[in-house]
Amino acid sequence: MKRAAPVIKTREVFLSAVPVVTIGITAYNAEKTLARALASARAQDWPAVEIVAVDDASSDGSAAILEAAPDVRVFIQPENK
């Protein structure tokens, strides 16, 4: 069961009482494995987690899968580097 992070309000800025852990997912033509990667990231039990994903110009449906995930910050690269 996930615990809600306590929030402290200071000068209109909200600060979490626990550090935010960022989970990074990189994808290049990862359409077949992205659902599992996202599920794994979402299953973490740390109370303050953000998920950041980068699609490196995939030619499959990877970008669409990431863009459909409302709880993920998504960056789409225009070309593979």
C-alpha positions as a printed NumPy array, in Angstrom:
array([[  0.   ,   0.   ,   0.   ],
       [  1.426,   3.372,  -1.017],
       [  1.758,   5.999,   1.66 ],
       [  1.009,   9.611,   0.824],
       [  3.999,  11.869,   1.302],
       [  3.5  ,  14.522,   3.963],
       [  3.487,  17.992,   2.392],
       [  4.825,  21.172,   3.953],
       [  3.542,  24.52 ,   2.657],
       [  6.153,  27.267,   2.763],
       [  5.703,  30.614,   0.975],
       [  3.253,  29.11 ,  -1.511],
       [  5.783,  26.429,  -2.448],
       [  4.881,  22.865,  -1.61 ],
       [  7.765,  20.732,  -0.437],
       [  7.527,  17.017,   0.127],
       [  8.786,  15.815,   3.487],
       [ 10.43 ,  12.867,   1.72 ],
       [ 12.75 ,  13.04 ,  -1.293],
       [ 11.239,  12.436,  -4.707],
       [ 12.725,   9.456,  -6.495],
       [ 12.859,   9.776, -10.274],
       [ 12.549,   6.606, -12.312],
       [ 13.958,   7.05 , -15.81 ],
       [ 12.854,   4.916, -18.734],
       [ 14.584,   5.143, -22.088],
       [ 12.974,   3.631, -25.159],
       [ 13.938,   2.887, -28.722],
       [ 11.481,   0.613, -30.525],
       [ 10.423,  -0.794, -27.152],
       [  6.716,  -1.183, -27.902],
       [  6.708,  -4.811, -26.72 ],
       [  8.314,  -4.093, -23.344],
       [  7.112,  -0.607, -22.363],
       [  3.942,  -1.755, -20.61 ],
       [  6.005,  -4.006, -18.345],
       [  8.561,  -1.243, -17.667],
       [  5.817,   1.255, -16.798],
       [  4.039,  -1.277, -14.569],
       [  7.291,  -1.953, -12.74 ],
       [  7.914,   1.76 , -12.196],
       [  4.365,   2.292, -10.951],
       [  4.663,  -0.646,  -8.534],
       [  7.454,   0.945,  -6.504],
       [  6.422,   1.571,  -2.928],
       [  8.391,   4.76 ,  -2.244],
       [  5.831,   7.434,  -1.327],
       [  7.133,  10.132,  -3.707],
       [  7.953,   8.818,  -7.177],
       [  8.007,  10.49 , -10.573],
       [  8.409,   8.606, -13.838],
       [ 10.296,  10.253, -16.698],
       [ 10.501,   8.553, -20.091],
       [ 12.453,   9.42 , -23.224],
       [ 11.627,   7.969, -26.614],
       [ 14.638,   8.111, -28.947],
       [ 12.779,   8.467, -32.28 ],
       [ 11.245,   4.994, -32.271],
       [  9.61 ,   3.796, -35.48 ],
       [  7.159,   1.5  , -33.686],
       [  4.379,   2.512, -31.282],
       [  6.634,   3.362, -28.333],
       [  5.998,   7.109, -28.418],
       [  2.222,   6.629, -28.545],
       [  2.315,   4.299, -25.538],
       [  4.306,   6.825, -23.524],
       [  2.158,   9.776, -24.567],
       [ -0.955,   7.868, -23.458],
       [  0.424,   7.533, -19.913],
       [ -0.898,  10.534, -17.941],
       [  1.368,   9.874, -14.963],
       [  4.613,   9.93 , -16.976],
       [  6.665,  12.966, -18.028],
       [  7.499,  12.161, -21.639],
       [ 10.195,  13.511, -23.912],
       [ 10.163,  12.525, -27.59 ],
       [ 13.415,  12.922, -29.504],
       [ 12.924,  13.852, -33.177],
       [ 15.883,  11.743, -34.297],
       [ 17.845,   8.822, -32.91 ],
       [ 21.231,   9.904, -31.599]])
